[in-house]
Amino acid sequence: MSHRDYSGLFVAEGTSDLPLADIVQSIFLDHGFSVYLSRPDFSMLPKVAKDVGSRIRAGSELVGEQVDVVVVHRDADNAGPQLGGPR
């Protein structure tokens, strides 16, 4: 069986969430997949909106190549009681 390393993009709300990428990589490895998750520095680009689509597009631009997997971490700290609705 051949071994393949996978590339990925970790998109989080802020820099304090970036250590979670290491945990996600470990979970992949525990399941037999070697995945390296890039953690883009959005400050290298002009203003990047906080919505998931904008973050994925900007992260892909910063990585500069197509990735095999995208992992998105979102908190519910700004969400109301109705599944992400306003408070």
PyMOL Python script that loads the backbone (N, CA, C, O; Angstrom):
from pymol import cmd

cmd.read_pdbstr("""\
ATOM      1  N   MET A   1       0.849  -1.188   0.000  1.00  0.00           N
ATOM      2  CA  MET A   1       0.000   0.000   0.000  1.00  0.00           C
ATOM      3  C   MET A   1       0.887   1.241   0.000  1.00  0.00           C
ATOM      4  O   MET A   1       1.837   1.329   0.778  1.00  0.00           O
ATOM      5  N   SER A   2       0.579   2.195  -0.868  1.00  0.00           N
ATOM      6  CA  SER A   2       1.389   3.411  -0.928  1.00  0.00           C
ATOM      7  C   SER A   2       0.891   4.421   0.091  1.00  0.00           C
ATOM      8  O   SER A   2      -0.287   4.456   0.444  1.00  0.00           O
ATOM      9  N   HIS A   3       1.823   5.240   0.549  1.00  0.00           N
ATOM     10  CA  HIS A   3       1.507   6.265   1.535  1.00  0.00           C
ATOM     11  C   HIS A   3       1.421   7.606   0.811  1.00  0.00           C
ATOM     12  O   HIS A   3       2.269   7.919  -0.025  1.00  0.00           O
ATOM     13  N   ARG A   4       0.424   8.374   1.124  1.00  0.00           N
ATOM     14  CA  ARG A   4       0.264   9.693   0.515  1.00  0.00           C
ATOM     15  C   ARG A   4       0.078  10.726   1.605  1.00  0.00           C
ATOM     16  O   ARG A   4      -0.684  10.519   2.550  1.00  0.00           O
ATOM     17  N   ASP A   5       0.774  11.835   1.468  1.00  0.00           N
ATOM     18  CA  ASP A   5       0.578  12.970   2.355  1.00  0.00           C
ATOM     19  C   ASP A   5      -0.438  13.899   1.703  1.00  0.00           C
ATOM     20  O   ASP A   5      -0.395  14.136   0.495  1.00  0.00           O
ATOM     21  N   TYR A   6      -1.345  14.416   2.508  1.00  0.00           N
ATOM     22  CA  TYR A   6      -2.385  15.306   2.015  1.00  0.00           C
ATOM     23  C   TYR A   6      -2.108  16.733   2.475  1.00  0.00           C
ATOM     24  O   TYR A   6      -1.538  16.960   3.543  1.00  0.00           O
ATOM     25  N   SER A   7      -2.522  17.686   1.649  1.00  0.00           N
ATOM     26  CA  SER A   7      -2.395  19.090   2.027  1.00  0.00           C
ATOM     27  C   SER A   7      -3.767  19.607   2.425  1.00  0.00           C
ATOM     28  O   SER A   7      -4.792  19.152   1.917  1.00  0.00           O
ATOM     29  N   GLY A   8      -3.765  20.555   3.333  1.00  0.00           N
ATOM     30  CA  GLY A   8      -5.033  21.092   3.798  1.00  0.00           C
ATOM     31  C   GLY A   8      -4.931  22.558   4.151  1.00  0.00           C
ATOM     32  O   GLY A   8      -3.844  23.134   4.199  1.00  0.00           O
ATOM     33  N   LEU A   9      -6.062  23.137   4.392  1.00  0.00           N
ATOM     34  CA  LEU A   9      -6.182  24.533   4.772  1.00  0.00           C
ATOM     35  C   LEU A   9      -7.020  24.588   6.045  1.00  0.00           C
ATOM     36  O   LEU A   9      -8.132  24.064   6.091  1.00  0.00           O
ATOM     37  N   PHE A  10      -6.472  25.230   7.079  1.00  0.00           N
ATOM     38  CA  PHE A  10      -7.206  25.395   8.331  1.00  0.00           C
ATOM     39  C   PHE A  10      -7.674  26.842   8.404  1.00  0.00           C
ATOM     40  O   PHE A  10      -6.860  27.765   8.409  1.00  0.00           O
ATOM     41  N   VAL A  11      -8.978  27.036   8.459  1.00  0.00           N
ATOM     42  CA  VAL A  11      -9.569  28.371   8.505  1.00  0.00           C
ATOM     43  C   VAL A  11     -10.251  28.542   9.853  1.00  0.00           C
ATOM     44  O   VAL A  11     -11.151  27.782  10.211  1.00  0.00           O
ATOM     45  N   ALA A  12      -9.809  29.551  10.593  1.00  0.00           N
ATOM     46  CA  ALA A  12     -10.363  29.810  11.920  1.00  0.00           C
ATOM     47  C   ALA A  12     -10.788  31.272  12.013  1.00  0.00           C
ATOM     48  O   ALA A  12     -10.486  32.079  11.135  1.00  0.00           O
ATOM     49  N   GLU A  13     -11.485  31.591  13.080  1.00  0.00           N
ATOM     50  CA  GLU A  13     -11.948  32.966  13.262  1.00  0.00           C
ATOM     51  C   GLU A  13     -10.817  33.897  13.673  1.00  0.00           C
ATOM     52  O   GLU A  13     -10.807  35.069  13.297  1.00  0.00           O
ATOM     53  N   GLY A  14      -9.869  33.383  14.441  1.00  0.00           N
ATOM     54  CA  GLY A  14      -8.778  34.236  14.917  1.00  0.00           C
ATOM     55  C   GLY A  14      -7.533  33.428  15.213  1.00  0.00           C
ATOM     56  O   GLY A  14      -7.544  32.198  15.162  1.00  0.00           O
ATOM     57  N   THR A  15      -6.469  34.131  15.520  1.00  0.00           N
ATOM     58  CA  THR A  15      -5.192  33.471  15.759  1.00  0.00           C
ATOM     59  C   THR A  15      -5.201  32.595  17.007  1.00  0.00           C
ATOM     60  O   THR A  15      -4.417  31.650  17.094  1.00  0.00           O
ATOM     61  N   SER A  16      -6.056  32.882  17.959  1.00  0.00           N
ATOM     62  CA  SER A  16      -6.104  32.056  19.171  1.00  0.00           C
ATOM     63  C   SER A  16      -6.633  30.648  18.874  1.00  0.00           C
ATOM     64  O   SER A  16      -6.444  29.740  19.684  1.00  0.00           O
ATOM     65  N   ASP A  17      -7.289  30.457  17.736  1.00  0.00           N
ATOM     66  CA  ASP A  17      -7.817  29.143  17.354  1.00  0.00           C
ATOM     67  C   ASP A  17      -6.796  28.295  16.591  1.00  0.00           C
ATOM     68  O   ASP A  17      -7.023  27.101  16.392  1.00  0.00           O
ATOM     69  N   LEU A  18      -5.689  28.880  16.165  1.00  0.00           N
ATOM     70  CA  LEU A  18      -4.727  28.170  15.322  1.00  0.00           C
ATOM     71  C   LEU A  18      -4.142  26.900  15.945  1.00  0.00           C
ATOM     72  O   LEU A  18      -3.888  25.944  15.212  1.00  0.00           O
ATOM     73  N   PRO A  19      -3.915  26.843  17.265  1.00  0.00           N
ATOM     74  CA  PRO A  19      -3.400  25.587  17.838  1.00  0.00           C
ATOM     75  C   PRO A  19      -4.327  24.390  17.616  1.00  0.00           C
ATOM     76  O   PRO A  19      -3.880  23.247  17.706  1.00  0.00           O
ATOM     77  N   LEU A  20      -5.592  24.628  17.332  1.00  0.00           N
ATOM     78  CA  LEU A  20      -6.523  23.531  17.062  1.00  0.00           C
ATOM     79  C   LEU A  20      -6.127  22.753  15.809  1.00  0.00           C
ATOM     80  O   LEU A  20      -6.463  21.576  15.678  1.00  0.00           O
ATOM     81  N   ALA A  21      -5.417  23.401  14.891  1.00  0.00           N
ATOM     82  CA  ALA A  21      -4.987  22.720  13.663  1.00  0.00           C
ATOM     83  C   ALA A  21      -4.109  21.511  13.998  1.00  0.00           C
ATOM     84  O   ALA A  21      -4.211  20.472  13.346  1.00  0.00           O
ATOM     85  N   ASP A  22      -3.251  21.643  15.009  1.00  0.00           N
ATOM     86  CA  ASP A  22      -2.404  20.516  15.414  1.00  0.00           C
ATOM     87  C   ASP A  22      -3.243  19.352  15.921  1.00  0.00           C
ATOM     88  O   ASP A  22      -2.931  18.192  15.652  1.00  0.00           O
ATOM     89  N   ILE A  23      -4.297  19.659  16.648  1.00  0.00           N
ATOM     90  CA  ILE A  23      -5.188  18.609  17.167  1.00  0.00           C
ATOM     91  C   ILE A  23      -5.898  17.910  16.014  1.00  0.00           C
ATOM     92  O   ILE A  23      -6.017  16.685  16.003  1.00  0.00           O
ATOM     93  N   VAL A  24      -6.369  18.689  15.045  1.00  0.00           N
ATOM     94  CA  VAL A  24      -7.056  18.108  13.879  1.00  0.00           C
ATOM     95  C   VAL A  24      -6.097  17.228  13.089  1.00  0.00           C
ATOM     96  O   VAL A  24      -6.471  16.140  12.650  1.00  0.00           O
ATOM     97  N   GLN A  25      -4.859  17.691  12.904  1.00  0.00           N
ATOM     98  CA  GLN A  25      -3.862  16.872  12.208  1.00  0.00           C
ATOM     99  C   GLN A  25      -3.647  15.545  12.931  1.00  0.00           C
ATOM    100  O   GLN A  25      -3.518  14.500  12.294  1.00  0.00           O
ATOM    101  N   SER A  26      -3.608  15.591  14.260  1.00  0.00           N
ATOM    102  CA  SER A  26      -3.439  14.365  15.059  1.00  0.00           C
ATOM    103  C   SER A  26      -4.608  13.407  14.880  1.00  0.00           C
ATOM    104  O   SER A  26      -4.421  12.192  14.821  1.00  0.00           O
ATOM    105  N   ILE A  27      -5.803  13.955  14.793  1.00  0.00           N
ATOM    106  CA  ILE A  27      -6.991  13.112  14.589  1.00  0.00           C
ATOM    107  C   ILE A  27      -6.916  12.426  13.229  1.00  0.00           C
ATOM    108  O   ILE A  27      -7.203  11.234  13.116  1.00  0.00           O
ATOM    109  N   PHE A  28      -6.529  13.175  12.196  1.00  0.00           N
ATOM    110  CA  PHE A  28      -6.342  12.558  10.880  1.00  0.00           C
ATOM    111  C   PHE A  28      -5.312  11.436  10.958  1.00  0.00           C
ATOM    112  O   PHE A  28      -5.534  10.347  10.429  1.00  0.00           O
ATOM    113  N   LEU A  29      -4.180  11.702  11.620  1.00  0.00           N
ATOM    114  CA  LEU A  29      -3.111  10.714  11.718  1.00  0.00           C
ATOM    115  C   LEU A  29      -3.576   9.470  12.467  1.00  0.00           C
ATOM    116  O   LEU A  29      -3.227   8.351  12.090  1.00  0.00           O
ATOM    117  N   ASP A  30      -4.358   9.659  13.520  1.00  0.00           N
ATOM    118  CA  ASP A  30      -4.922   8.529  14.279  1.00  0.00           C
ATOM    119  C   ASP A  30      -5.786   7.632  13.398  1.00  0.00           C
ATOM    120  O   ASP A  30      -5.946   6.443  13.675  1.00  0.00           O
ATOM    121  N   HIS A  31      -6.338   8.209  12.339  1.00  0.00           N
ATOM    122  CA  HIS A  31      -7.191   7.458  11.414  1.00  0.00           C
ATOM    123  C   HIS A  31      -6.445   7.043  10.139  1.00  0.00           C
ATOM    124  O   HIS A  31      -7.059   6.607   9.165  1.00  0.00           O
ATOM    125  N   GLY A  32      -5.118   7.186  10.160  1.00  0.00           N
ATOM    126  CA  GLY A  32      -4.302   6.698   9.062  1.00  0.00           C
ATOM    127  C   GLY A  32      -4.048   7.666   7.921  1.00  0.00           C
ATOM    128  O   GLY A  32      -3.599   7.250   6.853  1.00  0.00           O
ATOM    129  N   PHE A  33      -4.325   8.948   8.124  1.00  0.00           N
ATOM    130  CA  PHE A  33      -4.125   9.940   7.073  1.00  0.00           C
ATOM    131  C   PHE A  33      -3.120  10.987   7.534  1.00  0.00           C
ATOM    132  O   PHE A  33      -3.276  11.583   8.600  1.00  0.00           O
ATOM    133  N   SER A  34      -2.099  11.204   6.733  1.00  0.00           N
ATOM    134  CA  SER A  34      -1.109  12.238   7.015  1.00  0.00           C
ATOM    135  C   SER A  34      -1.552  13.523   6.317  1.00  0.00           C
ATOM    136  O   SER A  34      -1.482  13.636   5.093  1.00  0.00           O
ATOM    137  N   VAL A  35      -2.007  14.485   7.114  1.00  0.00           N
ATOM    138  CA  VAL A  35      -2.517  15.740   6.570  1.00  0.00           C
ATOM    139  C   VAL A  35      -1.759  16.895   7.204  1.00  0.00           C
ATOM    140  O   VAL A  35      -1.694  17.008   8.428  1.00  0.00           O
ATOM    141  N   TYR A  36      -1.188  17.752   6.365  1.00  0.00           N
ATOM    142  CA  TYR A  36      -0.581  18.985   6.866  1.00  0.00           C
ATOM    143  C   TYR A  36      -1.539  20.127   6.572  1.00  0.00           C
ATOM    144  O   TYR A  36      -1.888  20.375   5.418  1.00  0.00           O
ATOM    145  N   LEU A  37      -1.965  20.827   7.632  1.00  0.00           N
ATOM    146  CA  LEU A  37      -2.906  21.933   7.488  1.00  0.00           C
ATOM    147  C   LEU A  37      -2.157  23.267   7.495  1.00  0.00           C
ATOM    148  O   LEU A  37      -1.537  23.625   8.496  1.00  0.00           O
ATOM    149  N   SER A  38      -2.213  23.991   6.395  1.00  0.00           N
ATOM    150  CA  SER A  38      -1.660  25.339   6.336  1.00  0.00           C
ATOM    151  C   SER A  38      -2.542  26.249   7.168  1.00  0.00           C
ATOM    152  O   SER A  38      -3.763  26.096   7.198  1.00  0.00           O
ATOM    153  N   ARG A  39      -1.918  27.187   7.834  1.00  0.00           N
ATOM    154  CA  ARG A  39      -2.629  28.168   8.657  1.00  0.00           C
ATOM    155  C   ARG A  39      -2.331  29.555   8.089  1.00  0.00           C
ATOM    156  O   ARG A  39      -1.355  30.187   8.492  1.00  0.00           O
ATOM    157  N   PRO A  40      -3.154  30.035   7.162  1.00  0.00           N
ATOM    158  CA  PRO A  40      -2.827  31.287   6.471  1.00  0.00           C
ATOM    159  C   PRO A  40      -2.835  32.496   7.397  1.00  0.00           C
ATOM    160  O   PRO A  40      -3.622  32.577   8.341  1.00  0.00           O
ATOM    161  N   ASP A  41      -1.941  33.429   7.102  1.00  0.00           N
ATOM    162  CA  ASP A  41      -1.863  34.695   7.825  1.00  0.00           C
ATOM    163  C   ASP A  41      -2.645  35.726   7.011  1.00  0.00           C
ATOM    164  O   ASP A  41      -2.119  36.320   6.070  1.00  0.00           O
ATOM    165  N   PHE A  42      -3.896  35.927   7.386  1.00  0.00           N
ATOM    166  CA  PHE A  42      -4.777  36.811   6.632  1.00  0.00           C
ATOM    167  C   PHE A  42      -4.322  38.267   6.671  1.00  0.00           C
ATOM    168  O   PHE A  42      -4.762  39.068   5.846  1.00  0.00           O
ATOM    169  N   SER A  43      -3.459  38.619   7.604  1.00  0.00           N
ATOM    170  CA  SER A  43      -2.978  39.998   7.677  1.00  0.00           C
ATOM    171  C   SER A  43      -2.065  40.340   6.494  1.00  0.00           C
ATOM    172  O   SER A  43      -1.741  41.510   6.287  1.00  0.00           O
ATOM    173  N   MET A  44      -1.650  39.340   5.724  1.00  0.00           N
ATOM    174  CA  MET A  44      -0.813  39.576   4.547  1.00  0.00           C
ATOM    175  C   MET A  44      -1.631  40.084   3.358  1.00  0.00           C
ATOM    176  O   MET A  44      -1.065  40.473   2.336  1.00  0.00           O
ATOM    177  N   LEU A  45      -2.933  40.082   3.485  1.00  0.00           N
ATOM    178  CA  LEU A  45      -3.826  40.542   2.419  1.00  0.00           C
ATOM    179  C   LEU A  45      -4.590  41.773   2.901  1.00  0.00           C
ATOM    180  O   LEU A  45      -4.710  42.005   4.104  1.00  0.00           O
ATOM    181  N   PRO A  46      -5.110  42.568   1.947  1.00  0.00           N
ATOM    182  CA  PRO A  46      -6.018  43.643   2.366  1.00  0.00           C
ATOM    183  C   PRO A  46      -7.197  43.032   3.127  1.00  0.00           C
ATOM    184  O   PRO A  46      -7.357  41.812   3.145  1.00  0.00           O
ATOM    185  N   LYS A  47      -7.982  43.833   3.725  1.00  0.00           N
ATOM    186  CA  LYS A  47      -9.115  43.399   4.560  1.00  0.00           C
ATOM    187  C   LYS A  47      -9.811  42.158   4.006  1.00  0.00           C
ATOM    188  O   LYS A  47     -10.292  42.153   2.872  1.00  0.00           O
ATOM    189  N   VAL A  48      -9.858  41.096   4.835  1.00  0.00           N
ATOM    190  CA  VAL A  48     -10.543  39.861   4.463  1.00  0.00           C
ATOM    191  C   VAL A  48     -11.789  39.747   5.334  1.00  0.00           C
ATOM    192  O   VAL A  48     -11.700  39.784   6.561  1.00  0.00           O
ATOM    193  N   ALA A  49     -12.941  39.610   4.701  1.00  0.00           N
ATOM    194  CA  ALA A  49     -14.187  39.464   5.453  1.00  0.00           C
ATOM    195  C   ALA A  49     -14.131  38.211   6.315  1.00  0.00           C
ATOM    196  O   ALA A  49     -13.366  37.291   6.023  1.00  0.00           O
ATOM    197  N   LYS A  50     -14.921  38.167   7.358  1.00  0.00           N
ATOM    198  CA  LYS A  50     -14.892  37.052   8.303  1.00  0.00           C
ATOM    199  C   LYS A  50     -15.786  35.883   7.908  1.00  0.00           C
ATOM    200  O   LYS A  50     -15.777  34.856   8.587  1.00  0.00           O
ATOM    201  N   ASP A  51     -16.558  36.009   6.827  1.00  0.00           N
ATOM    202  CA  ASP A  51     -17.422  34.891   6.451  1.00  0.00           C
ATOM    203  C   ASP A  51     -16.571  33.738   5.913  1.00  0.00           C
ATOM    204  O   ASP A  51     -15.463  33.948   5.420  1.00  0.00           O
ATOM    205  N   VAL A  52     -17.098  32.539   6.013  1.00  0.00           N
ATOM    206  CA  VAL A  52     -16.348  31.325   5.671  1.00  0.00           C
ATOM    207  C   VAL A  52     -15.873  31.343   4.212  1.00  0.00           C
ATOM    208  O   VAL A  52     -14.712  31.034   3.942  1.00  0.00           O
ATOM    209  N   GLY A  53     -16.739  31.695   3.284  1.00  0.00           N
ATOM    210  CA  GLY A  53     -16.366  31.703   1.876  1.00  0.00           C
ATOM    211  C   GLY A  53     -15.201  32.641   1.587  1.00  0.00           C
ATOM    212  O   GLY A  53     -14.277  32.281   0.857  1.00  0.00           O
ATOM    213  N   SER A  54     -15.243  33.838   2.156  1.00  0.00           N
ATOM    214  CA  SER A  54     -14.159  34.805   1.955  1.00  0.00           C
ATOM    215  C   SER A  54     -12.861  34.294   2.548  1.00  0.00           C
ATOM    216  O   SER A  54     -11.795  34.464   1.955  1.00  0.00           O
ATOM    217  N   ARG A  55     -12.942  33.668   3.716  1.00  0.00           N
ATOM    218  CA  ARG A  55     -11.746  33.125   4.373  1.00  0.00           C
ATOM    219  C   ARG A  55     -11.140  31.974   3.570  1.00  0.00           C
ATOM    220  O   ARG A  55      -9.919  31.873   3.457  1.00  0.00           O
ATOM    221  N   ILE A  56     -11.974  31.120   3.021  1.00  0.00           N
ATOM    222  CA  ILE A  56     -11.459  30.002   2.220  1.00  0.00           C
ATOM    223  C   ILE A  56     -10.798  30.526   0.950  1.00  0.00           C
ATOM    224  O   ILE A  56      -9.715  30.070   0.584  1.00  0.00           O
ATOM    225  N   ARG A  57     -11.437  31.478   0.275  1.00  0.00           N
ATOM    226  CA  ARG A  57     -10.842  32.043  -0.946  1.00  0.00           C
ATOM    227  C   ARG A  57      -9.509  32.727  -0.647  1.00  0.00           C
ATOM    228  O   ARG A  57      -8.530  32.531  -1.366  1.00  0.00           O
ATOM    229  N   ALA A  58      -9.477  33.530   0.419  1.00  0.00           N
ATOM    230  CA  ALA A  58      -8.242  34.237   0.782  1.00  0.00           C
ATOM    231  C   ALA A  58      -7.161  33.250   1.221  1.00  0.00           C
ATOM    232  O   ALA A  58      -5.995  33.403   0.855  1.00  0.00           O
ATOM    233  N   GLY A  59      -7.538  32.248   1.996  1.00  0.00           N
ATOM    234  CA  GLY A  59      -6.578  31.236   2.441  1.00  0.00           C
ATOM    235  C   GLY A  59      -5.998  30.470   1.275  1.00  0.00           C
ATOM    236  O   GLY A  59      -4.798  30.195   1.244  1.00  0.00           O
ATOM    237  N   SER A  60      -6.833  30.125   0.320  1.00  0.00           N
ATOM    238  CA  SER A  60      -6.367  29.426  -0.884  1.00  0.00           C
ATOM    239  C   SER A  60      -5.390  30.291  -1.667  1.00  0.00           C
ATOM    240  O   SER A  60      -4.393  29.796  -2.192  1.00  0.00           O
ATOM    241  N   GLU A  61      -5.679  31.582  -1.741  1.00  0.00           N
ATOM    242  CA  GLU A  61      -4.774  32.515  -2.424  1.00  0.00           C
ATOM    243  C   GLU A  61      -3.417  32.550  -1.718  1.00  0.00           C
ATOM    244  O   GLU A  61      -2.375  32.546  -2.373  1.00  0.00           O
ATOM    245  N   LEU A  62      -3.428  32.583  -0.391  1.00  0.00           N
ATOM    246  CA  LEU A  62      -2.183  32.631   0.361  1.00  0.00           C
ATOM    247  C   LEU A  62      -1.388  31.327   0.256  1.00  0.00           C
ATOM    248  O   LEU A  62      -0.160  31.353   0.180  1.00  0.00           O
ATOM    249  N   VAL A  63      -2.078  30.202   0.251  1.00  0.00           N
ATOM    250  CA  VAL A  63      -1.408  28.912   0.130  1.00  0.00           C
ATOM    251  C   VAL A  63      -0.811  28.767  -1.263  1.00  0.00           C
ATOM    252  O   VAL A  63       0.279  28.217  -1.420  1.00  0.00           O
ATOM    253  N   GLY A  64      -1.515  29.255  -2.265  1.00  0.00           N
ATOM    254  CA  GLY A  64      -1.000  29.280  -3.618  1.00  0.00           C
ATOM    255  C   GLY A  64      -1.117  27.983  -4.392  1.00  0.00           C
ATOM    256  O   GLY A  64      -0.579  27.871  -5.494  1.00  0.00           O
ATOM    257  N   GLU A  65      -1.798  27.019  -3.847  1.00  0.00           N
ATOM    258  CA  GLU A  65      -2.008  25.753  -4.555  1.00  0.00           C
ATOM    259  C   GLU A  65      -3.310  25.131  -4.077  1.00  0.00           C
ATOM    260  O   GLU A  65      -3.832  25.477  -3.018  1.00  0.00           O
ATOM    261  N   GLN A  66      -3.816  24.218  -4.868  1.00  0.00           N
ATOM    262  CA  GLN A  66      -5.041  23.522  -4.493  1.00  0.00           C
ATOM    263  C   GLN A  66      -4.742  22.583  -3.327  1.00  0.00           C
ATOM    264  O   GLN A  66      -3.690  21.945  -3.294  1.00  0.00           O
ATOM    265  N   VAL A  67      -5.661  22.499  -2.380  1.00  0.00           N
ATOM    266  CA  VAL A  67      -5.486  21.613  -1.230  1.00  0.00           C
ATOM    267  C   VAL A  67      -6.460  20.451  -1.326  1.00  0.00           C
ATOM    268  O   VAL A  67      -7.452  20.508  -2.053  1.00  0.00           O
ATOM    269  N   ASP A  68      -6.157  19.392  -0.576  1.00  0.00           N
ATOM    270  CA  ASP A  68      -7.009  18.210  -0.572  1.00  0.00           C
ATOM    271  C   ASP A  68      -8.180  18.322   0.398  1.00  0.00           C
ATOM    272  O   ASP A  68      -9.238  17.734   0.172  1.00  0.00           O
ATOM    273  N   VAL A  69      -7.991  19.072   1.467  1.00  0.00           N
ATOM    274  CA  VAL A  69      -9.030  19.168   2.497  1.00  0.00           C
ATOM    275  C   VAL A  69      -9.033  20.578   3.087  1.00  0.00           C
ATOM    276  O   VAL A  69      -7.986  21.211   3.228  1.00  0.00           O
ATOM    277  N   VAL A  70     -10.226  21.051   3.426  1.00  0.00           N
ATOM    278  CA  VAL A  70     -10.387  22.338   4.111  1.00  0.00           C
ATOM    279  C   VAL A  70     -11.083  22.055   5.433  1.00  0.00           C
ATOM    280  O   VAL A  70     -12.130  21.410   5.475  1.00  0.00           O
ATOM    281  N   VAL A  71     -10.482  22.550   6.517  1.00  0.00           N
ATOM    282  CA  VAL A  71     -11.075  22.405   7.843  1.00  0.00           C
ATOM    283  C   VAL A  71     -11.425  23.801   8.333  1.00  0.00           C
ATOM    284  O   VAL A  71     -10.570  24.686   8.372  1.00  0.00           O
ATOM    285  N   VAL A  72     -12.688  23.997   8.709  1.00  0.00           N
ATOM    286  CA  VAL A  72     -13.161  25.297   9.167  1.00  0.00           C
ATOM    287  C   VAL A  72     -13.556  25.176  10.628  1.00  0.00           C
ATOM    288  O   VAL A  72     -14.342  24.307  11.005  1.00  0.00           O
ATOM    289  N   HIS A  73     -12.992  26.069  11.452  1.00  0.00           N
ATOM    290  CA  HIS A  73     -13.382  26.126  12.862  1.00  0.00           C
ATOM    291  C   HIS A  73     -14.159  27.411  13.093  1.00  0.00           C
ATOM    292  O   HIS A  73     -13.672  28.505  12.809  1.00  0.00           O
ATOM    293  N   ARG A  74     -15.359  27.269  13.606  1.00  0.00           N
ATOM    294  CA  ARG A  74     -16.194  28.423  13.938  1.00  0.00           C
ATOM    295  C   ARG A  74     -16.713  28.244  15.359  1.00  0.00           C
ATOM    296  O   ARG A  74     -17.177  27.167  15.732  1.00  0.00           O
ATOM    297  N   ASP A  75     -16.629  29.298  16.136  1.00  0.00           N
ATOM    298  CA  ASP A  75     -17.188  29.293  17.485  1.00  0.00           C
ATOM    299  C   ASP A  75     -18.647  29.701  17.419  1.00  0.00           C
ATOM    300  O   ASP A  75     -19.113  30.228  16.409  1.00  0.00           O
ATOM    301  N   ALA A  76     -19.347  29.458  18.485  1.00  0.00           N
ATOM    302  CA  ALA A  76     -20.730  29.917  18.587  1.00  0.00           C
ATOM    303  C   ALA A  76     -20.818  31.110  19.532  1.00  0.00           C
ATOM    304  O   ALA A  76     -21.899  31.445  20.016  1.00  0.00           O
ATOM    305  N   ASP A  77     -19.663  31.758  19.795  1.00  0.00           N
ATOM    306  CA  ASP A  77     -19.656  32.826  20.779  1.00  0.00           C
ATOM    307  C   ASP A  77     -20.436  34.068  20.365  1.00  0.00           C
ATOM    308  O   ASP A  77     -20.799  34.874  21.222  1.00  0.00           O
ATOM    309  N   ASN A  78     -20.699  34.240  19.080  1.00  0.00           N
ATOM    310  CA  ASN A  78     -21.506  35.378  18.632  1.00  0.00           C
ATOM    311  C   ASN A  78     -22.907  34.967  18.224  1.00  0.00           C
ATOM    312  O   ASN A  78     -23.671  35.778  17.702  1.00  0.00           O
ATOM    313  N   ALA A  79     -23.244  33.709  18.459  1.00  0.00           N
ATOM    314  CA  ALA A  79     -24.537  33.190  18.020  1.00  0.00           C
ATOM    315  C   ALA A  79     -25.550  33.260  19.153  1.00  0.00           C
ATOM    316  O   ALA A  79     -25.214  33.161  20.333  1.00  0.00           O
ATOM    317  N   GLY A  80     -26.764  33.428  18.759  1.00  0.00           N
ATOM    318  CA  GLY A  80     -27.845  33.411  19.733  1.00  0.00           C
ATOM    319  C   GLY A  80     -28.331  31.985  19.950  1.00  0.00           C
ATOM    320  O   GLY A  80     -27.734  31.041  19.432  1.00  0.00           O
ATOM    321  N   PRO A  81     -29.401  31.822  20.706  1.00  0.00           N
ATOM    322  CA  PRO A  81     -29.891  30.491  21.033  1.00  0.00           C
ATOM    323  C   PRO A  81     -30.503  29.733  19.828  1.00  0.00           C
ATOM    324  O   PRO A  81     -30.677  28.517  19.897  1.00  0.00           O
ATOM    325  N   GLN A  82     -30.825  30.439  18.737  1.00  0.00           N
ATOM    326  CA  GLN A  82     -31.445  29.791  17.572  1.00  0.00           C
ATOM    327  C   GLN A  82     -30.396  29.468  16.511  1.00  0.00           C
ATOM    328  O   GLN A  82     -30.369  30.112  15.462  1.00  0.00           O
ATOM    329  N   LEU A  83     -29.540  28.495  16.759  1.00  0.00           N
ATOM    330  CA  LEU A  83     -28.579  27.987  15.779  1.00  0.00           C
ATOM    331  C   LEU A  83     -27.906  29.075  14.958  1.00  0.00           C
ATOM    332  O   LEU A  83     -28.006  29.091  13.732  1.00  0.00           O
ATOM    333  N   GLY A  84     -27.241  29.958  15.622  1.00  0.00           N
ATOM    334  CA  GLY A  84     -26.455  30.962  14.905  1.00  0.00           C
ATOM    335  C   GLY A  84     -27.178  32.269  14.657  1.00  0.00           C
ATOM    336  O   GLY A  84     -26.628  33.155  14.003  1.00  0.00           O
ATOM    337  N   GLY A  85     -28.386  32.416  15.156  1.00  0.00           N
ATOM    338  CA  GLY A  85     -29.113  33.661  14.975  1.00  0.00           C
ATOM    339  C   GLY A  85     -28.581  34.760  15.867  1.00  0.00           C
ATOM    340  O   GLY A  85     -27.829  34.482  16.801  1.00  0.00           O
ATOM    341  N   PRO A  86     -28.951  35.997  15.605  1.00  0.00           N
ATOM    342  CA  PRO A  86     -28.483  37.112  16.424  1.00  0.00           C
ATOM    343  C   PRO A  86     -29.025  37.037  17.838  1.00  0.00           C
ATOM    344  O   PRO A  86     -30.092  36.478  18.092  1.00  0.00           O
ATOM    345  N   ARG A  87     -28.272  37.606  18.735  1.00  0.00           N
ATOM    346  CA  ARG A  87     -28.707  37.650  20.149  1.00  0.00           C
ATOM    347  C   ARG A  87     -29.732  38.710  20.387  1.00  0.00           C
ATOM    348  O   ARG A  87     -30.198  38.876  21.515  1.00  0.00           O
TER     349      ARG A  87
END
""", "prot")
cmd.dss("prot")
cmd.show_as("cartoon", "prot")
cmd.util.cbc("prot")
cmd.orient("prot")
